């Protein structure tokens, strides 16, 4: 989840969207950015899993479903 202040009265929440990758495309952090000191916040997942989860559960639960353990 990314939050940005667009004005002093409202918050804005943005979600990532992917323009038609294949269902088996793997989405996740770049391996070179994940270290013991900076672990991944979210696990890898396929576009199919992301698409299915976000439409079934909504954004809040979708983000929870992809948290790294």
Buried (B, 14 or more C-beta within 10 A) or exposed (E): EEEEEEEEEEEEEEEEEEEEBEEEEEBBBEEEEBEEEEEBEEEEBBBEBBBBBBEEEEEEEBBEBBEEE
